[in-house]
Amino acid sequence: MTDDRLKNLRGSGRRNFLKWGTAVGALLGLERARFLDALSGTAGTAMADVAACAATSKSVHLVGGGGGIPWFHLLWPHPEVAKAATDSNGFAFLSPGRAALAQGTDRPLVYDPDASPFQGGGPQISAFLGSAIENTHVAAPKNAARVSAGTGMIAAIAAMQFADNPTLLPVIGVEPVADAAGAAEGAPSIVTTSPDGLLGLFDSAASRTLLKRPADAALYEAYQKAFLSLNAAAGRSKVAAAYQTEKVAAHLVGQSFGAKLAPTAAQEALYGVPELVGNGAAGDTDYALLVRLARQLIVAVNAFGLGLSSTFILPAMSGSDPHGAFARLSATKTKASGLGKIMDGFLGHARQTPDPACSGKSLGESIVFTVHGDIPKDPMDTTGGGDWKDQTPSDSNWLYVYGNGRLKTGWFGGIAPSGQVSSFDPTSGASVPFQKGAPKTTTEAAAATALYAVAKGNAQKVGQYYKGASIAGLVK
């Protein structure tokens, strides 16, 4: 019978009840489904729905090392540079005279109408100019992705996710960029794999050999659980948790998840893979990198949908430094359009996938992603035979964050056609002059916005890792 005293709780009282109710349920050994049933019966279905959702979002971190990050500038360019681009002034915008201003953003944001993703509406990207380039091309850039001294943005996010909702493989990093995560207290270890080894991570050796037949896998699981239930120590509190873990492991060891995670033809079509394969020419590695990124993102969303992981760190065009992009304009437009369709497909796929950590919701309603790199190139200098110059004005760098409605959107700071570089005040969001050398205030504040988005607006969780100024001007 529903107790109105619990049903009508609001604010901190509601949060405290959920927190302590969950703790008591864990102490009593209630399975999650039984706990939610009990909660629904006493505090109402709305309270149970709140408790059913994890407090952190899943996240993907795209790392454009080795000069790969400029490809994303073609999707989300500096607004003033894009609007001022002409066919002859050498500005790095693929559609001069056609820059389209995004609607509904908090700060200016423009689209390339032929390449930029998310033109159909919904949450938009946030871009923060506030860090420094790496000075040389590196596979695992870190300058734009640190949340405090010695603490990496991705590692801090992984630590929050692991504390809230542990998964089989909490953090997966595809070589060569896994080290870009940095370090953070409480962060789980990163499981790394080669670019082509992602699916194999989820197949246990037993599932491929001894327990290859489904009947054998099911029998193994049944035997193991029966043996544990017969053990006289099974009811003792000190070993109950370990036994529960062993039961879960007995289920997983016989599973071959690789086949369940593999991209389907329909998923590849959503991401535009057939077109990329068709456009790919012999010796042009850019198309191969685009196809690889699309397939890795498909696996990531599929893994999230099965509750197998919380964070993926993926190389994004890593090693594909587009120096000659504007000398091969037609091909570059096709590639940038392909990258934009991949990003659209990624969110579309997430919106089609139920969130196993939030009943009745899709992954697309909360998923967060970031993009950072080493040297994003000068947005105003593609001259000299189409050569796109490396060095950014004032050695500036930037971070893209898709906060899924938790952040203010558009460009914070930016580069003007005059060459003037601005950054931002994290407390107000207002533009301020950029200081060469990238003061840690803006670097860390930008990274903290990604933590805020993953923590679903819980500033207390963010404060465990970010110790800087208020980011009230950057978040919603």
Backbone torsions as a table, in degrees:
resi	resn	phi	psi	omega
1	MET	NA	132.9	-177.4
2	THR	-69.8	133.0	177.8
3	ASP	-97.7	113.8	-176.6
4	ASP	-61.6	-26.4	178.4
5	ARG	-63.9	-31.7	177.4
6	LEU	-86.9	-41.0	-177.0
7	LYS	-59.8	-33.5	-174.3
8	ASN	-95.6	9.5	177.3
9	LEU	-63.8	143.0	178.0
10	ARG	-135.8	162.1	172.7
11	GLY	60.0	-135.7	-175.5
12	SER	-64.9	-32.4	178.3
13	GLY	-61.9	-41.4	178.9
14	ARG	-64.4	-45.4	-179.4
15	ARG	-63.9	-42.2	-179.4
16	ASN	-65.2	-39.8	178.9
17	PHE	-62.1	-44.7	178.7
18	LEU	-61.7	-42.4	-178.1
19	LYS	-63.3	-49.7	-176.9
20	TRP	-74.8	-32.7	175.9
21	GLY	-62.4	-41.2	177.5
22	THR	-63.5	-41.6	-179.6
23	ALA	-63.2	-43.8	179.5
24	VAL	-64.7	-40.4	177.7
25	GLY	-59.8	-39.9	178.5
26	ALA	-66.4	-41.0	-179.9
27	LEU	-64.6	-34.7	179.6
28	LEU	-81.7	-6.9	179.2
29	GLY	77.9	21.7	179.7
30	LEU	-72.0	131.4	171.7
31	GLU	-64.7	156.0	-174.2
32	ARG	-57.4	-41.9	-178.1
33	ALA	-64.0	-41.4	-179.5
34	ARG	-68.5	-37.6	177.8
35	PHE	-61.2	-44.4	-179.2
36	LEU	-67.1	-36.8	176.5
37	ASP	-61.4	-45.2	-179.6
38	ALA	-64.8	-42.1	179.9
39	LEU	-63.5	-41.8	179.0
40	SER	-61.4	-38.0	-177.6
41	GLY	-71.7	-23.3	-177.2
42	THR	-107.9	-36.4	-174.8
43	ALA	-113.3	-3.0	177.6
44	GLY	100.0	158.7	-176.2
45	THR	-68.3	-31.8	-179.7
46	ALA	-63.1	-41.7	178.4
47	MET	-64.8	-40.8	178.6
48	ALA	-64.1	-38.2	178.1
49	ASP	-62.9	-39.8	177.8
50	VAL	-63.3	-45.6	-178.3
51	ALA	-66.1	-24.6	-176.1
52	ALA	-73.1	-17.3	-176.8
53	CYS	-94.7	134.4	175.5
54	ALA	-65.2	151.6	-176.8
55	ALA	-83.0	-4.9	178.8
56	THR	-129.7	154.2	179.0
57	SER	-94.2	160.2	169.3
58	LYS	-75.3	154.8	-177.3
59	SER	-144.6	150.7	174.5
60	VAL	-125.8	136.7	-177.7
61	HIS	-123.9	111.7	-178.5
62	LEU	-93.3	126.0	-174.6
63	VAL	-116.3	110.3	-178.8
64	GLY	-91.6	65.6	178.3
65	GLY	-77.8	171.4	178.4
66	GLY	59.2	30.9	179.0
67	GLY	83.8	14.6	-177.9
68	GLY	-80.6	-20.7	-173.5
69	ILE	-63.1	-30.6	-178.1
70	PRO	-60.3	-23.3	177.5
71	TRP	-57.5	-33.4	-178.0
72	PHE	-78.5	-22.4	173.4
73	HIS	-65.5	-27.2	176.8
74	LEU	-69.1	-22.9	177.2
75	LEU	-87.9	-41.0	-176.4
76	TRP	-129.6	74.9	-174.8
77	PRO	-76.4	166.0	172.1
78	HIS	-63.3	125.1	-171.8
79	PRO	-56.5	-47.7	-175.7
80	GLU	-67.9	-34.9	178.0
81	VAL	-66.8	-44.8	-179.0
82	ALA	-62.8	-41.5	-178.5
83	LYS	-69.4	-26.5	-178.4
84	ALA	-92.7	-4.1	-175.8
85	ALA	-66.7	139.0	173.1
86	THR	-128.5	175.7	179.6
87	ASP	-69.4	-13.7	-173.1
88	SER	-120.4	-10.6	-173.2
89	ASN	-90.1	-1.4	172.8
90	GLY	78.6	12.8	177.7
91	PHE	-74.5	145.9	-172.6
92	ALA	-83.8	72.1	175.5
93	PHE	-141.1	130.3	-169.5
94	LEU	-80.0	-14.9	-176.5
95	SER	-129.3	68.1	-177.9
96	PRO	-54.1	136.2	179.3
97	GLY	81.9	-1.0	-176.2
98	ARG	-124.5	17.9	179.6
99	ALA	-61.7	128.5	-177.8
100	ALA	-109.6	124.0	-179.3
101	LEU	-75.0	125.4	177.2
102	ALA	-68.5	144.1	-178.9
103	GLN	-99.9	146.7	173.5
104	GLY	82.2	9.2	177.9
105	THR	-91.1	159.0	-178.5
106	ASP	-81.4	-28.5	176.9
107	ARG	-127.7	164.3	-178.8
108	PRO	-59.2	140.8	175.9
109	LEU	-151.6	131.5	179.4
110	VAL	-120.0	153.6	176.3
111	TYR	-103.3	148.1	155.1
112	ASP	-87.5	116.2	-172.9
113	PRO	-61.0	-20.4	-178.3
114	ASP	-99.0	-3.9	-173.0
115	ALA	-137.0	-38.0	-171.0
116	SER	-65.4	140.0	175.9
117	PRO	-83.6	174.1	172.8
118	PHE	65.1	24.7	179.7
119	GLN	-73.8	-12.7	-179.2
120	GLY	-82.8	1.7	-179.8
121	GLY	108.5	-172.7	-176.1
122	GLY	86.9	-177.7	179.4
123	PRO	-55.7	144.4	-178.8
124	GLN	-112.5	178.1	-177.4
125	ILE	-80.7	152.0	169.9
126	SER	-113.8	134.4	-179.0
127	ALA	-125.1	130.7	-173.6
128	PHE	-124.7	111.3	174.3
129	LEU	-89.9	108.2	-176.4
130	GLY	-165.4	13.2	-178.4
131	SER	-131.6	-177.4	-176.0
132	ALA	-112.7	152.9	175.7
133	ILE	-67.9	169.5	-179.6
134	GLU	-87.2	-6.2	-179.3
135	ASN	76.7	-35.5	172.9
136	THR	-132.6	159.4	177.9
137	HIS	-70.4	127.0	179.3
138	VAL	-131.1	150.8	-177.9
139	ALA	-75.0	-30.0	-176.2
140	ALA	-124.6	70.8	-178.3
141	PRO	-65.3	146.4	-176.0
142	LYS	-130.3	-17.5	-171.2
143	ASN	-55.3	-39.3	-175.6
144	ALA	-90.8	5.9	-172.5
145	ALA	-134.2	46.3	173.9
146	ARG	-121.5	140.4	-174.8
147	VAL	-103.2	-17.0	172.5
148	SER	-167.7	173.9	-178.9
149	ALA	-59.4	119.3	178.1
150	GLY	81.8	0.3	-178.4
151	THR	-120.2	122.4	-179.7
152	GLY	-85.4	146.6	178.9
153	MET	-58.9	-48.4	-175.3
154	ILE	-68.7	-40.3	179.5
155	ALA	-63.6	-40.6	178.8
156	ALA	-64.3	-40.6	176.7
157	ILE	-61.6	-45.1	-179.8
158	ALA	-62.0	-37.4	178.9
159	ALA	-64.1	-43.1	177.9
160	MET	-62.5	-44.3	-179.4
161	GLN	-63.8	-41.7	-176.6
162	PHE	-66.3	-37.3	178.9
163	ALA	-69.6	-29.8	-175.6
164	ASP	-88.3	-44.9	-170.7
165	ASN	-150.9	78.7	-177.3
166	PRO	-58.5	142.7	179.3
167	THR	-127.4	171.9	-176.0
168	LEU	-58.3	-52.5	176.1
169	LEU	-123.9	89.2	-170.5
170	PRO	-58.0	-43.7	-177.1
171	VAL	-129.9	123.8	178.9
172	ILE	-118.3	127.2	178.4
173	GLY	-121.4	128.2	177.3
174	VAL	-91.3	127.9	-178.7
175	GLU	-58.8	148.0	11.5
176	PRO	-103.4	23.9	-167.4
177	VAL	-112.8	9.2	-176.0
178	ALA	-58.3	-32.7	-178.4
179	ASP	-65.6	-14.2	179.7
180	ALA	-65.1	-11.5	-179.3
181	ALA	-67.4	-30.8	-174.4
182	GLY	77.0	-157.1	-177.4
183	ALA	-131.6	154.3	175.3
184	ALA	-161.5	145.2	179.0
185	GLU	-62.8	129.9	178.6
186	GLY	86.7	-0.1	-178.9
187	ALA	-75.6	136.3	176.4
188	PRO	-72.1	161.4	177.8
189	SER	-67.3	148.7	177.7
190	ILE	-88.0	130.2	172.5
191	VAL	-90.7	118.5	-177.1
192	THR	-105.0	153.2	179.2
193	THR	-149.1	162.9	175.5
194	SER	-72.9	162.6	-179.4
195	PRO	-55.7	-27.4	-177.7
196	ASP	-104.9	8.1	-175.0
197	GLY	-107.5	12.5	-172.0
198	LEU	-62.2	-46.8	-175.9
199	LEU	-64.4	-35.0	-177.4
200	GLY	-65.2	-19.4	179.9
201	LEU	-60.9	-30.0	-171.8
202	PHE	-96.7	4.4	177.4
203	ASP	-107.1	115.6	176.7
204	SER	-71.1	155.0	178.6
205	ALA	-59.8	-37.2	-179.1
206	ALA	-64.2	-36.8	-178.0
207	SER	-67.9	-20.8	-178.7
208	ARG	-97.1	-10.5	-175.9
209	THR	-130.2	-88.4	-172.7
210	LEU	-59.4	-38.3	-175.9
211	LEU	-112.2	32.9	-175.7
212	LYS	-62.5	-40.0	178.2
213	ARG	-72.9	130.7	179.8
214	PRO	-54.4	-36.8	-179.2
215	ALA	-63.7	-39.7	179.1
216	ASP	-66.8	-40.5	-179.9
217	ALA	-63.2	-43.1	-179.7
218	ALA	-66.0	-39.3	-179.9
219	LEU	-66.9	-40.3	177.9
220	TYR	-59.6	-45.1	-179.0
221	GLU	-64.0	-42.8	-179.5
222	ALA	-63.4	-44.6	178.8
223	TYR	-60.8	-46.8	-176.1
224	GLN	-61.2	-43.7	-179.7
225	LYS	-68.1	-36.1	178.5
226	ALA	-65.7	-42.3	179.1
227	PHE	-62.7	-40.3	-179.4
228	LEU	-67.0	-38.8	-178.7
229	SER	-69.5	-26.7	178.8
230	LEU	-79.9	-18.2	-177.4
231	ASN	-67.9	130.7	-176.2
232	ALA	-63.9	-23.0	-177.2
233	ALA	-86.6	-4.0	-171.1
234	ALA	-60.4	-29.1	-177.9
235	GLY	-87.2	-2.2	-178.3
236	ARG	-78.3	134.5	-173.5
237	SER	-60.3	-32.6	-174.9
238	LYS	-70.0	-23.2	-177.8
239	VAL	-115.1	-6.7	-176.0
240	ALA	-59.3	-42.2	-178.4
241	ALA	-65.0	-42.5	179.5
242	ALA	-64.1	-38.8	178.5
243	TYR	-66.2	-37.5	178.1
244	GLN	-64.1	-41.9	176.5
245	THR	-59.8	-40.6	-179.7
246	GLU	-66.1	-35.4	176.9
247	LYS	-64.0	-43.6	177.2
248	VAL	-62.1	-43.3	179.6
249	ALA	-62.1	-38.0	179.0
250	ALA	-62.9	-32.4	177.0
251	HIS	-72.6	-43.3	-174.7
252	LEU	-73.1	-33.1	-173.2
253	VAL	-64.4	-24.8	179.5
254	GLY	-93.5	-0.1	-176.8
255	GLN	-89.1	145.6	172.5
256	SER	-114.0	83.4	-173.4
257	PHE	-73.4	-21.2	-177.5
258	GLY	-53.1	-42.4	-179.5
259	ALA	-66.7	-31.7	-179.6
260	LYS	-76.9	-21.7	-177.2
261	LEU	-94.7	-18.0	-174.3
262	ALA	-60.6	140.5	179.0
263	PRO	-58.9	136.3	174.1
264	THR	-92.9	166.9	178.2
265	ALA	-61.0	-39.4	-179.9
266	ALA	-65.8	-39.5	178.6
267	GLN	-67.0	-42.3	178.5
268	GLU	-63.3	-36.2	177.9
269	ALA	-65.8	-38.2	178.6
270	LEU	-60.3	-36.3	-178.3
271	TYR	-88.5	-4.4	179.7
272	GLY	80.1	21.6	-177.4
273	VAL	-63.3	-43.5	-179.8
274	PRO	-56.8	-40.1	178.8
275	GLU	-66.4	-39.5	178.9
276	LEU	-64.0	-42.5	178.5
277	VAL	-63.9	-41.2	-180.0
278	GLY	-67.0	-33.3	-179.2
279	ASN	-81.4	-20.9	-175.7
280	GLY	-61.9	130.4	177.4
281	ALA	-107.2	154.3	179.4
282	ALA	-56.6	130.2	177.6
283	GLY	85.4	-6.7	178.6
284	ASP	-95.0	100.0	-174.6
285	THR	-74.4	-16.8	-177.8
286	ASP	-60.1	-42.0	-180.0
287	TYR	-66.1	-37.9	177.8
288	ALA	-63.4	-39.1	178.4
289	LEU	-67.3	-37.9	178.0
290	LEU	-65.2	-44.5	178.5
291	VAL	-62.4	-42.3	179.2
292	ARG	-62.6	-43.9	179.2
293	LEU	-61.7	-44.4	179.8
294	ALA	-59.0	-46.9	-177.8
295	ARG	-67.5	-35.1	177.9
296	GLN	-68.6	-37.5	176.4
297	LEU	-66.3	-36.7	176.2
298	ILE	-61.1	-46.8	178.6
299	VAL	-60.9	-40.8	-179.7
300	ALA	-60.2	-48.5	-179.1
301	VAL	-65.0	-40.5	177.9
302	ASN	-62.4	-39.8	178.8
303	ALA	-66.9	-41.0	176.0
304	PHE	-60.9	-41.2	-178.1
305	GLY	-64.4	-27.0	177.7
306	LEU	-93.3	1.8	179.3
307	GLY	70.7	26.8	-174.4
308	LEU	-92.8	-20.5	-176.1
309	SER	-151.9	166.9	-179.9
310	SER	-122.2	-28.5	-176.6
311	THR	-139.0	135.5	171.2
312	PHE	-119.8	135.4	174.1
313	ILE	-114.6	114.3	-171.4
314	LEU	-123.8	137.5	172.5
315	PRO	-69.4	135.5	-177.5
316	ALA	-122.3	102.9	-176.9
317	MET	58.3	26.3	-176.9
318	SER	-61.2	127.8	-179.4
319	GLY	87.6	-5.8	179.5
320	SER	-98.9	78.9	-178.9
321	ASP	-77.6	111.8	-172.4
322	PRO	-83.1	53.8	179.8
323	HIS	-56.1	-45.1	-175.5
324	GLY	-95.0	20.5	-174.6
325	ALA	-57.8	-38.5	-174.6
326	PHE	-88.9	-2.6	170.2
327	ALA	-87.5	-16.2	178.2
328	ARG	-124.2	61.4	-167.0
329	LEU	-60.5	-43.9	-177.0
330	SER	-62.9	-46.0	179.5
331	ALA	-65.1	-39.4	-179.4
332	THR	-64.4	-39.9	177.3
333	LYS	-61.4	-41.0	179.8
334	THR	-64.9	-40.6	-179.7
335	LYS	-69.0	-43.6	179.6
336	ALA	-63.8	-39.5	176.4
337	SER	-62.3	-39.0	177.5
338	GLY	-64.0	-40.2	178.4
339	LEU	-65.3	-41.3	177.5
340	GLY	-62.1	-39.8	179.4
341	LYS	-67.8	-33.6	175.8
342	ILE	-60.4	-45.0	-179.3
343	MET	-66.5	-39.2	174.2
344	ASP	-62.3	-42.6	179.6
345	GLY	-64.0	-38.0	179.1
346	PHE	-58.6	-50.2	179.5
347	LEU	-70.4	-37.0	177.1
348	GLY	-61.7	-42.2	177.1
349	HIS	-62.0	-44.9	-180.0
350	ALA	-62.5	-36.8	-179.4
351	ARG	-71.4	-19.6	177.3
352	GLN	-89.2	-7.2	-171.7
353	THR	-107.1	119.9	177.9
354	PRO	-60.2	142.2	178.7
355	ASP	-86.2	113.8	-178.1
356	PRO	-68.2	-13.9	-179.7
357	ALA	-102.6	10.2	179.7
358	CYS	-155.4	98.9	-174.6
359	SER	-57.1	130.2	176.6
360	GLY	81.3	1.2	-179.5
361	LYS	-113.5	161.8	175.2
362	SER	-103.1	161.1	175.7
363	LEU	-61.1	-32.7	-177.6
364	GLY	-65.1	-14.4	-179.1
365	GLU	-82.4	-11.3	-178.4
366	SER	-140.6	-11.3	-173.9
367	ILE	-60.2	144.3	-177.7
368	VAL	-123.5	143.5	171.3
369	PHE	-140.3	156.3	177.5
370	THR	-130.2	158.0	174.6
371	VAL	-137.3	124.6	174.0
372	HIS	-144.1	165.8	-177.6
373	GLY	-159.7	-164.3	-174.8
374	ASP	-94.4	-60.1	-177.7
375	ILE	-134.7	107.9	-174.3
376	PRO	-83.1	4.5	176.0
377	LYS	75.6	159.8	-179.4
378	ASP	-76.6	117.5	-177.0
379	PRO	-72.4	-2.4	-178.1
380	MET	-121.8	16.2	-177.8
381	ASP	-143.4	92.0	172.0
382	THR	-115.4	20.4	-176.1
383	THR	-79.0	176.9	179.6
384	GLY	80.7	60.0	179.9
385	GLY	71.8	24.1	179.5
386	GLY	85.3	6.0	-178.5
387	ASP	-74.2	121.7	-179.9
388	TRP	-87.8	115.1	-173.0
389	LYS	-72.5	146.1	-176.6
390	ASP	-72.2	-57.3	-165.7
391	GLN	-64.4	123.1	177.6
392	THR	-80.9	154.3	174.4
393	PRO	-54.6	130.9	-179.3
394	SER	59.4	20.9	-179.2
395	ASP	56.2	36.4	-177.0
396	SER	-81.0	159.0	179.7
397	ASN	-143.3	166.1	-178.2
398	TRP	-147.6	163.8	-178.1
399	LEU	-126.7	131.3	173.7
400	TYR	-99.7	134.3	177.2
401	VAL	-133.3	126.9	171.0
402	TYR	-98.1	103.2	-174.0
403	GLY	-92.6	-0.4	174.3
404	ASN	55.4	47.4	175.8
405	GLY	91.3	-7.0	-178.8
406	ARG	-89.9	-15.6	-174.7
407	LEU	-118.5	156.2	167.8
408	LYS	-71.2	144.9	-169.2
409	THR	-112.9	164.7	-177.1
410	GLY	99.9	-168.8	-176.2
411	TRP	-90.7	126.0	170.9
412	PHE	-104.7	111.1	-168.0
413	GLY	81.3	178.8	179.3
414	GLY	160.4	-178.4	-179.5
415	ILE	-117.8	129.6	-179.7
416	ALA	-94.8	157.7	178.4
417	PRO	-56.2	-24.2	177.8
418	SER	-73.9	-11.6	-175.7
419	GLY	96.5	-6.0	178.3
420	GLN	-68.3	136.0	-178.1
421	VAL	-113.6	128.7	177.2
422	SER	-118.9	151.8	174.2
423	SER	-117.3	-146.2	-174.3
424	PHE	-149.2	155.7	171.7
425	ASP	-94.4	114.5	-174.8
426	PRO	-63.7	-25.2	-177.5
427	THR	-75.3	-38.9	-178.2
428	SER	-107.4	-22.1	-175.2
429	GLY	85.3	-4.2	-176.8
430	ALA	-71.4	152.6	178.2
431	SER	-72.8	142.2	176.1
432	VAL	-138.8	157.5	177.9
433	PRO	-59.3	139.9	177.6
434	PHE	-81.3	136.4	178.7
435	GLN	-102.5	120.5	178.6
436	LYS	-58.8	135.5	-173.9
437	GLY	105.9	-6.6	172.7
438	ALA	53.7	87.1	176.4
439	PRO	-58.2	140.9	-175.6
440	LYS	-63.6	-20.5	-179.6
441	THR	-54.3	-50.2	-177.1
442	THR	-79.9	-36.0	178.1
443	THR	-57.5	-50.9	-175.4
444	GLU	-73.0	-34.5	178.2
445	ALA	-64.9	-41.2	178.6
446	ALA	-61.2	-46.1	179.5
447	ALA	-64.5	-33.9	-179.3
448	ALA	-64.7	-26.7	178.5
449	THR	-63.8	-33.7	178.1
450	ALA	-66.9	-39.3	175.8
451	LEU	-62.4	-42.2	-179.1
452	TYR	-60.9	-42.0	-180.0
453	ALA	-67.0	-43.7	179.6
454	VAL	-65.7	-36.3	179.4
455	ALA	-79.6	7.2	178.3
456	LYS	55.5	40.8	175.4
457	GLY	85.0	10.0	-179.9
458	ASN	-85.4	97.8	-177.1
459	ALA	-65.7	-27.2	-179.9
460	GLN	-65.5	-40.4	176.6
461	LYS	-63.5	-42.7	179.7
462	VAL	-60.6	-40.0	-177.5
463	GLY	-64.2	-14.4	175.4
464	GLN	-68.0	-23.0	-174.8
465	TYR	-123.4	-28.5	-178.1
466	TYR	-104.7	124.6	-175.7
467	LYS	-116.6	12.9	-174.3
468	GLY	-87.1	-162.1	-178.4
469	ALA	-67.0	163.7	177.8
470	SER	-57.5	140.7	177.1
471	ILE	-107.0	27.1	-177.2
472	ALA	-59.4	-28.4	-179.0
473	GLY	-79.0	-5.0	-175.3
474	LEU	-114.3	-13.5	-173.0
475	VAL	-120.7	165.1	177.2
476	LYS	-106.2	NA	NA
